[in-house]
């Protein structure tokens, strides 16, 4: 949860988050609710318990819509449901992703398509569904989660890295496309954030030590470290910032 800053304009804002019930997404839901935003989120798995925890914490529950983001029709219907409940979505956070490790030799065409369908395609079609409401509301902010993985040139998940690089390109295209309607589109580039999934599957002591050695700041990233940068991009505090890639990685890569 964000405890360092308050963005007053996010109070009562209609926020839609993909993958908002687990990992980084759960921290984002919590952070936006702390600001007083009206949050709707989709999650493929059952996040009812998490939604109830948020109700106990904030006095109001987020709108949880069970949805697989690879189902475009269901995803766009979820945005309509959120708009009916909270008004036009003015903050869209495309967070959901699957970074399962894979290699070049054994990866199939179906697996490639599945990776793009979860890691890239939803970013386009959520924007498509939310744009009209944002325009009617006088503007909005779209935040697309990319990753520094492709900037580092990591081995072990080439399809995932391809999708994350494409998200940066899509962000720039959408920023140009939607800018005349006062809709800002930015990419957020997290480093290695130690969600429970990362800790359970890939965060070996050796790899953690090696990665920390590449960071300027000698502290591993946790999901809460991503909240305030996301709030900033959502808020009018960043009102003239669009088509940008904001890195939060402890100082591993540079963009200038």
N, C-alpha and C positions, 0 to 999 in steps of 0.2 A: 504494500500500500504506500502511496505517496504521502509523506509527512513533512516535506520540506517547502512545498510551494502551494499556492492557491491560485487557480485561474478562474476568476469570477464569471467570465463569460461562458464557462462550461456548465454552470448551474442550469438545470432543466434542458440541456442540449440533448437531442435525440442521437444516440450513439449506437452503431451496429458493429459487432466484432465477430469475425469468424474464428472458430476455435477458442472461444472465450471462456471455456469451463475447465481448462487444464493448462499446466505449464505457464509460459509467458502470458498466454491469453487470460488465464484466471487472474494473474496479477493486474493485467490491464482492466479487466472488469471491476476489480476491487478499487483500483486507482481512479477510474472515472466515476464510480459511485461515491467515492470519498469527496469528489468535487461537486456532487449533487446532480450529476447527469442521469438521464433516463437511459438505461443500458438494455439493449437486446443482444443476445448472442446465439450463435449456432454451434453445435457440437455433435459429432457423430455418436459418441457414447453418451450414456445417461448422466447428465450433470444436475439432476434434481437436488441431490444432497448439497452440492456446492451452491446452488441458487438459494437453498434454504439457509445455508450459513451466511450468505450475503444479506439475506433478509434480517437475520438475527443481529448482524453487525451494523447495518445501515438503516434498519427500520422499514425498508422496502425491498422487494425482491426484484432482481433483474428478470427480464423476459427471456426465458430459456426456450429455444425452439430446436428440437432434435432434428438434425439435418446432416446429410452427407454432402459436403461441398462439391463433390464431383457430379452431383445431380443438379444441373443448372436450373431446371424448371423449379425444383424445390427450393433452391437457394434464392432465386428471385422472388418466389412466393413468400419466403421468410422475410425478405426486406419489406414487402408490401404489408405483411402482418405487423412488423415493427412500426411501420408508418401509421397504421391504423391505431396502434396502441399509444404511440409516443409523438406522433406528428412526423413531418418529413425528416428523414435521416440527414443530418447535417455533418456528422462525423462518421466516416466509414473506415474501419481498421481491418485490413486484409492480413490476418496473422496466421491462419491455419496452414500447416505444412507437414510434410513427411520426409524426414531426412534419413530413412533407413539406408544403411550402407549397402553398396553393390559394386560389381566390377564390370569392366567392359566385355570380357570374354563370354560371360554367361547371361548377360542381360538381354531379354527378349523384346520384340516389338511391342507386345502387349504391356510389358512392364514399363517400357518407355512412355507409352501413351498414358498409362495409369499415373506415372510420376508427373507428367505435364498436367493431367486432369485435376490433380490435387494441389500442385505447387504453383501453377501459373494461370490456368484457365479461369479459376474463380475470381481472380483480381480484375479481369476484364469484365466479366458478366455481373459482378456486384456493382461495379462503376456504371455499367449500362443501366442497371435497374434503379440506382440511386440518383442518377444525374438530374432527372426531371424534377424530383422533389427538392434537391439542392438548389436548382435554378429558381424554382418558385419561392424558395425561402430566402433568396438573395445571395446565396453562396454556400460554400461548405468546404470541408477538408477531407481528402482521401489519403490515407497513410498505408502504403504498401510495404509489407515486411519482406525485405530481401535478406542478404547475408554477406559477410565478408569472405565466405568460403571461396567464392569464385575469384575474388581479388587476391587471395592467398595462393590460389592454384592448388588446393588440397587434392590429394588422391583419396579414392575410396567411395565416391558417390558422384560420378560424372553427370548423370542425368539431373540430379538435384542441383548441382552447381550451374548447369545450363539454364535451368528454370529460374534460378535466382539472378543470374546475369540478365535474363530476358525481362524480369520484373523491373530492373532499373531502366531498361529501354522503354518498356510499356509506360512506366511512370512519366518519363519525359514526353512521350507521345500524348498521353492523356492530359498532362499539364498544358500542352499547347492547344489541344482540342477543347478543353473545358475552361481555360483561363478567361475567355470573353464573358463567361457566365459567373465569374468570381468564385470559381471552384478551384481550389489549390490541390495539387497532387505531389506528394513527396514520398521518397523511399526511406525507410529506416533500416540501417545495416547493423544488426547485432553481431558481436563477436561470439565466442563460445560461452553461452549462458548455461549454467549448470542447473538445469531443470532435473526433476527426479528421473525422468527418462534418460537423460544424458548420464547421470550418475549410475543408473542401473545397467546401462548397456555398453557405454564406451569410455567413461572417464576413469581410465587406469591411472595409478599413481605416476607411472612413467610419462604418459601423455599429458597429464595435468602439469607436471613439472616442466616439460618441454614447452608447453604453450605459455605458461606463466613467464618463462624466460624470454618470450617474444613480446610480452606486454611491457609498456612503460610503467604502468601502475601495477604493483605486485600484489594484486588481490583478485581472486576469481570473480567473474560476474555471476550474479544471481538474478532471477526473474524480476525482482523489484527494481533492479538497476535500470530497467528499460522503461519504467512507467513514466517518469517525468519528461523524458525526451518526447514520448508519444503525446503526452498532454500538451506540451509546447507546440508541437506540430498541429494539434487539433485546435488550439486556441488562437484567438485573434492576436495574441502576442507575436505570432509568426505570420501576420496577415500578408506581408509582401514576400514571403518565402514560398517558392513553388519550383518544381522540376529539379529538386535537389536530392542528394543522397547523404543522409546524416548517419555517421558512423559512431556507434557506442561499443567500443571493444577494448578499452583499457590501454589503447595506444599500440595496436599491432600493425594496422595499415594506415596509410595517409591518402588523402584525396586531392591535395593541392599540388 
